């Protein structure tokens, strides 16, 4: 395989997966300039020549709720059709990027038929649903892990795994371009700025954005000098704009088209939904308030399956409540507003957390694209 240019099949299931897959594809195409890739993905992957048979939005669902049940047949049908295509036109390797509920089943089918499989981003088996390790064993030839403590878990169960670091740690600078980002957003240097990130999926916007925007309205009344920016994922502005008009009509809030990294670099603090974006905020060395809300049944299921006292990635990685987490009923507007404004009033606390996040950044900076490509090359070269 070393002299052959591989054909790679990939699936990314949401905005964060598209971002990670795009970074990985950039590394793969640097190693194999003629590499071809196809499957399910988004615009970041398309920038590297990815041929998407379906857009990643087809797979994006939120929690365990009626939305999932309504869309189960559609999503199951997409997985079956894609599996049929891949078995008919066999790729050299399949790389599932996150989206474990979709990808692990597809990977198991492909692996059983002799197609090599790699999974990029370990499912959070150390946080909840640890029993998935057995399904992973059936599905995955090699696990690419973002965090340093994960490979040992897989090695203990006979699964090859490599710590590749986090690609965002390579792309986000160690020193944040704060002044430049503020200028790009039209924000004066001395203006207190809060970045509001309620999630990247429609379900998150419905469940989380109202509380976030009500918190914005409270903060705007208590601190008229504070300004707010809310990066909007492409395709979701039609959902966000009515919520802003309903919940924070008088607040000085600017909706951005994407630009989440500019918002995080420029802000003083971020009110943010739990997920990959919290790690991005940590890499930008930003204080934050992490919050999350689900439908009632989804929340009960998630709570019963959890193993750790933390849900936010920065707290999980640092093994401490370095930043506040407000979940479900605790994610109410008054609490979120108070927690967010508390950061603005405590510069020494902000500096301490910034130093913690700088150390974390160094730990996760591992030239992910090259390290992951080395691992994928070994998979390609290994006999079946």
C-alpha positions in Angstrom: 0.0 0.0 0.0 2.8 2.6 0.6 3.1 3.3 -3.2 -0.6 3.3 -3.8 -2.8 6.4 -3.5 -5.6 5.3 -1.3 -9.3 5.8 -1.7 -10.9 6.7 1.7 -14.5 6.6 2.7 -15.5 8.8 5.6 -18.6 9.8 7.6 -18.9 12.9 9.8 -22.2 13.5 11.5 -22.3 17.1 12.6 -20.5 20.4 12.5 -17.7 19.4 14.9 -17.1 16.2 13.0 -16.9 18.0 9.7 -14.3 20.3 11.2 -12.2 17.4 12.5 -12.6 15.4 9.3 -11.6 18.4 7.3 -8.4 18.8 9.3 -7.7 15.1 8.9 -8.3 15.2 5.2 -5.9 18.0 4.9 -3.2 15.8 6.4 -4.1 12.8 4.3 -3.9 14.8 1.1 -0.6 16.2 2.1 0.7 12.7 2.4 -1.1 11.4 -0.6 -1.8 14.3 -3.0 -4.0 12.2 -5.3 -6.1 10.8 -2.5 -9.8 10.5 -3.1 -12.5 10.5 -0.5 -16.3 10.1 -0.4 -19.2 9.4 2.0 -21.1 11.8 4.3 -19.7 15.2 5.3 -19.8 18.9 5.1 -18.1 22.0 3.7 -14.8 21.7 5.6 -14.4 18.2 4.0 -15.5 19.5 0.6 -12.6 22.0 0.7 -10.3 19.0 0.4 -12.1 17.4 -2.5 -14.5 15.2 -0.5 -17.5 13.9 -2.5 -20.5 13.9 -0.1 -23.3 11.6 -1.1 -25.3 13.0 1.8 -24.7 16.2 3.9 -23.8 15.7 7.5 -26.9 17.5 8.6 -28.9 14.3 7.7 -27.3 12.6 10.8 -27.5 15.5 13.3 -30.0 14.7 16.1 -30.2 15.9 19.7 -30.6 13.6 22.7 -33.0 10.7 23.1 -36.4 12.1 22.0 -39.1 12.0 19.4 -36.9 13.7 16.9 -34.6 10.6 17.0 -37.5 8.2 16.7 -39.1 10.1 13.8 -35.8 10.1 11.9 -34.6 6.6 12.8 -35.9 5.0 9.6 -34.3 7.7 7.4 -31.0 7.5 9.2 -31.0 3.7 9.2 -31.8 3.8 5.5 -28.9 6.1 4.8 -26.5 3.8 6.7 -27.8 0.8 4.7 -27.4 2.5 1.4 -24.0 3.8 2.2 -22.9 0.4 3.4 -24.1 -1.2 0.1 -22.2 1.4 -1.9 -19.0 0.8 0.1 -19.2 -3.0 -0.3 -19.8 -2.6 -4.0 -16.9 -0.1 -4.5 -14.5 -1.1 -1.7 -12.4 1.8 -0.2 -9.0 1.1 1.0 -10.1 2.2 4.5 -13.2 3.6 6.1 -12.8 6.4 8.7 -15.7 7.1 10.9 -15.4 10.5 12.5 -17.2 10.7 15.8 -21.0 10.0 15.4 -20.6 6.6 17.1 -24.2 5.6 17.0 -24.1 5.8 13.2 -20.5 4.8 12.5 -19.9 1.9 14.8 -22.7 -0.2 13.2 -21.5 0.7 9.7 -17.9 -0.1 10.7 -18.9 -3.5 12.1 -20.6 -4.4 8.7 -17.6 -3.2 6.7 -15.0 -4.9 9.0 -16.9 -8.2 8.8 -16.5 -8.0 5.0 -12.8 -7.3 5.1 -12.7 -3.5 4.8 -10.2 -1.9 7.2 -11.8 0.5 9.6 -10.5 3.4 11.7 -12.5 5.5 14.1 -11.4 9.1 14.7 -12.5 10.4 18.1 -13.0 7.8 20.8 -16.6 7.6 22.1 -16.7 8.8 25.7 -16.8 5.3 27.1 -14.9 6.7 30.2 -17.8 9.0 30.9 -20.9 6.9 30.0 -22.0 3.8 28.1 -18.8 1.9 28.8 -20.4 -1.3 27.5 -19.8 0.0 24.0 -16.2 -1.2 24.2 -17.4 -4.6 23.1 -19.1 -3.2 20.0 -16.0 -1.1 19.3 -13.9 -4.3 19.4 -16.1 -5.8 16.7 -16.2 -2.6 14.6 -12.8 -0.9 14.7 -9.3 -1.9 13.6 -7.7 1.2 15.0 -9.0 3.9 17.3 -7.5 7.4 17.0 -7.8 9.1 20.4 -7.9 12.8 21.0 -7.0 12.6 24.7 -3.9 11.1 26.3 -5.6 8.8 28.9 -7.8 7.0 26.2 -5.4 4.6 24.4 -4.8 2.5 27.5 -8.5 1.8 27.9 -8.5 0.3 24.4 -5.2 -1.6 24.8 -6.7 -3.3 27.8 -9.4 -4.7 25.6 -7.2 -5.7 22.7 -8.0 -2.8 20.5 -5.2 -0.9 18.7 -5.3 2.8 19.6 -3.1 5.9 19.2 -3.1 9.2 21.0 -3.0 11.7 18.2 -3.7 14.9 20.1 -6.5 17.2 19.2 -6.3 18.9 15.8 -7.8 22.1 17.1 -4.8 22.4 19.4 -2.6 22.6 16.3 -4.7 25.1 14.5 -5.6 27.4 17.3 -2.5 29.5 18.2 -1.0 29.3 21.7 -1.2 33.1 21.9 -4.7 34.3 21.1 -5.0 37.1 18.5 -7.4 39.0 20.8 -6.9 42.5 19.5 -7.0 41.4 15.9 -10.2 39.4 16.5 -11.9 42.3 18.3 -11.1 44.6 15.4 -12.5 42.1 12.9 -15.8 42.0 14.9 -15.9 45.8 15.3 -15.5 45.7 19.1 -13.5 48.3 21.0 -10.7 47.0 23.2 -12.2 48.0 26.5 -15.7 46.8 25.9 -16.7 43.8 28.0 -17.7 41.1 25.5 -19.6 37.9 26.0 -19.7 35.2 23.3 -22.9 33.2 23.4 -22.7 29.7 21.9 -25.9 27.7 22.4 -25.0 24.8 20.1 -24.6 23.8 16.5 -27.7 21.6 16.0 -31.3 22.4 15.6 -32.3 20.5 18.7 -29.8 22.3 20.8 -31.0 25.7 19.6 -34.6 24.7 20.6 -33.7 23.5 24.0 -30.7 25.7 25.0 -30.9 29.0 23.2 -34.0 30.4 25.0 -32.4 30.1 28.4 -29.1 31.6 27.0 -30.9 34.5 25.4 -33.0 35.2 28.6 -29.7 35.3 30.4 -28.3 37.8 27.9 -31.4 40.0 28.5 -30.7 39.9 32.3 -27.0 40.7 31.8 -27.8 43.5 29.5 -30.1 45.1 32.1 -27.6 44.6 34.9 -24.6 45.7 33.0 -25.5 48.0 30.1 -21.8 48.3 29.1 -21.6 44.6 28.1 -21.9 43.5 24.5 -22.7 40.1 23.1 -21.9 38.1 20.0 -23.7 34.9 18.9 -22.1 32.9 16.1 -24.8 31.2 14.1 -24.1 27.9 12.3 -24.9 28.1 8.6 -28.5 27.1 8.0 -29.8 27.9 11.5 -30.2 31.6 11.3 -33.9 31.1 10.6 -34.2 29.4 14.0 -32.0 31.9 16.0 -33.4 35.2 14.8 -37.0 34.7 16.1 -35.6 33.5 19.4 -33.5 36.7 19.8 -36.6 38.8 19.0 -38.6 36.9 21.5 -36.2 36.6 24.4 -33.6 39.4 24.1 -35.1 42.1 21.8 -33.4 45.0 23.5 -30.0 43.4 24.2 -26.9 44.6 22.3 -26.3 41.2 20.6 -24.7 40.7 17.2 -25.4 37.6 15.2 -22.4 36.4 13.3 -22.3 34.1 10.3 -20.2 31.3 11.8 -17.0 33.1 13.1 -17.1 31.1 16.3 -13.3 31.2 16.6 -13.2 35.0 16.1 -15.9 35.3 18.8 -14.0 33.1 21.2 -10.7 34.9 20.6 -12.3 38.3 21.1 -14.5 37.7 24.1 -13.9 38.1 27.8 -16.1 35.1 28.7 -18.3 32.7 26.9 -21.7 31.2 27.8 -21.5 27.9 26.0 -23.3 24.6 25.4 -21.5 21.5 26.5 -19.7 19.8 23.6 -16.6 20.2 21.4 -17.0 24.0 21.5 -16.0 24.0 25.1 -12.6 22.6 24.2 -12.3 25.3 21.6 -13.0 27.9 24.2 -10.4 26.4 26.5 -7.8 26.4 23.7 -8.6 30.1 23.2 -7.9 30.4 27.0 -11.4 31.8 27.7 -13.3 31.6 30.9 -16.6 30.0 30.4 -19.9 28.9 31.8 -20.9 25.5 30.4 -24.6 24.7 30.2 -26.8 22.0 28.7 -30.5 21.1 28.5 -32.3 18.1 27.1 -35.9 16.9 26.9 -37.0 15.3 30.2 -36.6 11.7 29.2 -33.3 12.3 27.5 -32.0 13.9 30.6 -33.0 11.1 32.9 -31.3 8.5 30.6 -28.1 10.5 30.3 -28.0 11.1 34.0 -28.3 7.4 34.8 -25.6 6.4 32.4 -23.0 8.9 33.4 -19.8 7.9 35.4 -18.0 11.2 35.9 -18.9 14.3 38.0 -18.2 16.6 35.0 -19.7 16.9 31.6 -17.6 19.7 30.1 -14.4 18.6 28.3 -12.2 21.2 30.0 -13.3 20.0 33.4 -13.0 16.3 32.4 -9.4 16.8 31.1 -8.3 18.9 34.1 -10.2 16.6 36.5 -11.7 19.5 38.4 -14.6 22.0 38.2 -12.3 24.6 36.8 -15.3 26.3 35.2 -19.0 26.2 36.2 -21.3 23.6 34.7 -25.1 24.2 34.8 -27.2 21.4 33.6 -31.0 21.0 33.0 -32.9 22.9 35.7 -29.7 24.6 37.0 -29.3 26.1 33.5 -31.8 28.8 34.2 -31.4 32.4 33.0 -30.7 33.9 36.5 -28.0 31.4 37.3 -26.4 31.6 33.9 -26.3 35.4 34.0 -24.8 35.4 37.5 -22.1 32.9 36.6 -21.1 34.8 33.5 -20.9 38.2 35.1 -18.9 36.7 37.9 -16.0 36.1 35.5 -16.1 39.7 34.4 -15.7 40.8 38.0 -12.7 38.6 38.9 -9.7 39.2 36.6 -7.4 37.1 38.9 -9.7 34.1 38.5 -9.7 34.6 34.8 -5.9 34.6 34.7 -5.7 31.4 36.7 -8.0 29.5 34.4 -6.2 30.9 31.4 -2.9 29.4 32.7 -4.6 26.0 33.2 -5.9 26.1 29.7 -2.5 27.0 28.3 -1.0 23.9 29.9 -3.8 21.8 28.5 -3.1 23.3 25.1 0.5 22.1 25.2 -0.6 18.6 26.2 -3.0 18.3 23.3 -0.7 19.8 20.6 0.7 16.7 18.9 0.6 17.5 15.1 -2.6 15.5 14.9 -2.8 15.3 11.1 0.7 13.8 10.8 0.3 11.5 13.8 -3.1 10.3 12.6 -1.8 9.8 9.1 1.1 7.7 10.4 -1.4 5.5 12.2 -3.7 5.2 9.2 -0.7 4.3 7.0 0.1 1.4 9.3 -3.5 0.2 9.1 -3.3 0.4 5.3 0.0 -1.5 5.2 -1.1 -4.2 7.6 -2.3 -7.6 6.2 -6.0 -8.3 6.7 
